[in-house]
Amino acid sequence: MVEKKKDSNYRNFNNRTAFDGRALKQGEILVPVVLSRDMKETLRPAGIRFEYAESWHFPNAKEIVPVVFIPIEDVPGALENSMKIFNSEVEWYLKHLDDRDFGGVSLDALMQGDEDDGSYDPTGTTDNEDTALLEQIFEMLIDDLNELDPNMGRIIELLAEGYKKKEIVELVDIGKGRSQAYSFIEKTQKLAKEIYSERYSD
């Protein structure tokens, strides 16, 4: 993800690349949108390419905001209206950023099943920018798991929310006996770690 600050192109984004990499058609302009979870799900069927996302810094905010650009019709007021919506999205995103952390638990600890000791991973990051990036990686990982089995994505999400394995067995209809369900959760954690290591780890 490219890191950007507000610059001379703040009111003209046509030098950026659309979220799906396609060229602008005549009569179109690019406008920024916050790459929230909902927006990512909206754009995924249209072929979002994450290499065209940017990380934006805003005044008086330590956190970064993930941004992509969408093409819209270039009509009077389109850019201004889009920027009003975008600024509202940014405000909402920054206010709710803390709601989307993982309780101080790193992805590695989460996927190894270390949720029962209540301890913090000493290698886990506390930097706000890293937290925002971690969130994006986590969401992409959940998508990868959901493509294999929706139960897998749900299991990792519940672990991230602090649920214990015995609680997850009650919440997720795995369709197996209790011992098999525990085994499935452990298999999910192992697979999640493998996907993370292969696709998202440095």
C-alpha positions in Angstrom: 0.0 0.0 0.0 1.4 3.4 -1.0 1.6 6.0 1.8 0.3 9.4 0.8 -0.3 12.8 2.5 -2.7 15.4 1.3 -0.9 17.2 -1.5 -1.6 19.5 -4.5 -3.8 16.8 -6.0 -6.2 16.9 -3.1 -8.8 18.4 -5.4 -7.8 16.4 -8.4 -7.3 12.7 -8.2 -7.1 11.8 -11.8 -3.4 11.1 -11.6 -4.2 8.1 -9.3 -5.4 4.7 -10.4 -9.0 3.4 -10.0 -9.6 0.7 -7.5 -9.8 -2.0 -10.2 -6.9 -0.6 -12.3 -9.0 0.4 -15.3 -8.4 3.6 -17.2 -10.9 6.5 -16.9 -13.5 6.8 -19.6 -14.2 10.2 -21.1 -16.4 12.3 -18.8 -15.3 10.5 -15.6 -13.2 11.6 -12.6 -11.7 9.8 -9.7 -12.8 10.4 -6.2 -11.5 8.9 -2.9 -13.4 6.6 -0.7 -12.4 5.1 2.7 -11.6 1.4 2.3 -13.7 0.2 5.2 -14.9 -3.4 5.5 -18.2 -2.5 3.9 -16.6 -0.7 1.0 -14.2 -3.6 0.4 -17.1 -6.0 0.2 -18.9 -3.6 -2.2 -15.9 -3.3 -4.5 -14.7 -6.9 -4.4 -17.2 -8.2 -7.0 -16.0 -5.4 -9.3 -12.4 -6.6 -9.0 -10.7 -4.4 -6.4 -6.9 -4.5 -6.5 -5.3 -3.7 -3.2 -2.1 -2.5 -4.7 -3.9 0.7 -5.8 -4.9 1.5 -2.2 -3.2 4.3 -0.4 -2.7 5.2 3.3 -3.6 8.8 4.1 -2.6 10.9 7.1 -5.0 13.6 8.3 -4.3 16.6 10.5 -4.6 15.9 14.3 -4.9 12.1 13.7 -2.1 9.6 14.4 -4.0 6.8 12.6 -3.8 6.2 8.9 -6.9 5.9 6.7 -6.9 3.3 3.9 -8.2 4.9 0.7 -9.1 3.8 -2.9 -10.4 5.7 -5.8 -13.6 5.2 -7.7 -14.6 6.7 -11.0 -17.8 8.8 -11.1 -19.4 10.9 -13.8 -17.9 14.4 -14.0 -20.9 16.6 -13.5 -21.2 19.9 -11.7 -20.8 19.5 -8.0 -19.8 15.8 -8.2 -16.4 16.2 -6.7 -17.6 18.6 -4.0 -20.4 16.2 -2.9 -18.0 13.2 -3.1 -15.5 15.0 -0.8 -18.2 15.8 1.7 -19.1 12.1 1.9 -15.5 11.1 2.0 -14.7 13.5 4.9 -17.7 12.1 6.8 -16.4 8.5 6.2 -13.0 9.5 7.4 -14.4 11.0 10.6 -16.4 7.8 11.2 -13.5 5.6 10.4 -11.1 7.3 12.8 -13.7 7.4 15.6 -14.4 3.7 15.3 -10.8 2.5 14.7 -10.4 1.3 18.3 -13.4 -0.9 17.9 -11.6 -3.0 15.3 -8.4 -4.0 17.1 -7.7 -7.5 18.4 -7.4 -6.8 22.1 -3.6 -6.6 22.0 -3.3 -10.1 20.6 -1.1 -10.5 17.5 -2.3 -12.4 14.5 0.3 -15.1 15.2 -0.9 -15.6 18.8 -4.5 -15.6 17.6 -4.0 -18.3 15.0 -1.9 -20.4 17.3 -4.7 -20.6 19.8 -3.1 -18.6 22.6 -6.3 -16.9 23.6 -6.8 -18.7 26.9 -3.9 -17.2 28.9 -5.1 -13.6 28.6 -1.5 -12.3 28.0 -0.3 -9.8 25.5 2.1 -10.9 22.8 5.3 -9.0 23.5 6.0 -8.9 19.8 2.6 -7.4 19.0 2.5 -3.8 17.7 1.0 -0.9 19.6 1.6 1.6 16.8 -1.7 3.0 15.5 -0.5 2.9 11.9 0.5 -0.7 12.2 -2.8 -1.4 13.9 -4.7 -0.1 10.8 -2.6 -2.1 8.5 -3.1 -5.2 10.7 -6.8 -4.7 10.4 -6.7 -4.7 6.6 -4.6 -7.8 6.6 -7.0 -9.5 9.0 -10.0 -8.7 6.8 -8.3 -10.0 3.7 -7.4 -13.2 5.7 -11.0 -13.6 6.7 -12.0 -13.3 3.1 -9.5 -16.0 2.1 -10.9 -18.3 4.7 -14.5 -17.6 3.8 -13.8 -18.7 0.3 -12.7 -22.1 1.6 -15.4 -22.4 4.3 -17.5 -19.6 5.9 -17.3 -21.4 9.2 -13.5 -20.9 9.1 -13.7 -17.2 8.7 -16.3 -16.9 11.4 -14.2 -19.0 13.8 -11.2 -16.6 13.4 -13.4 -13.6 13.8 -14.8 -15.0 17.0 -11.3 -15.7 18.3 -10.3 -12.2 17.5 -13.3 -10.9 19.5 -12.1 -12.9 22.6 -14.4 -15.9 22.5 -13.0 -19.2 23.8 -13.0 -22.4 21.8 -15.8 -23.9 24.0 -17.9 -20.8 23.3 -17.3 -21.0 19.6 -18.5 -24.6 19.5 -21.8 -23.4 20.8 -22.0 -20.3 18.5 -20.9 -21.9 15.2 -22.8 -24.7 13.5 -19.8 -26.8 12.5 -22.0 -29.9 12.2 -19.6 -32.1 14.1 -19.3 -33.7 17.5 -17.6 -31.7 20.2 -14.2 -33.3 19.9 -14.4 -33.0 16.1 -15.5 -29.4 16.4 -12.4 -28.6 18.6 -10.3 -30.4 16.0 -11.9 -28.3 13.2 -11.1 -25.0 15.1 -7.5 -26.1 15.5 -7.3 -27.0 11.9 -8.7 -23.6 11.0 -6.1 -21.8 13.2 -3.3 -23.8 11.5 -4.7 -23.0 8.0 -5.1 -19.4 8.9 -1.5 -19.1 10.0 -0.3 -20.8 6.8 -2.3 -18.4 4.6 -1.1 -15.5 6.6 2.6 -16.6 6.4 2.3 -17.3 2.7 0.4 -14.2 1.6 0.8 -11.4 4.2 3.8 -12.0 6.4 7.1 -10.1 5.5 
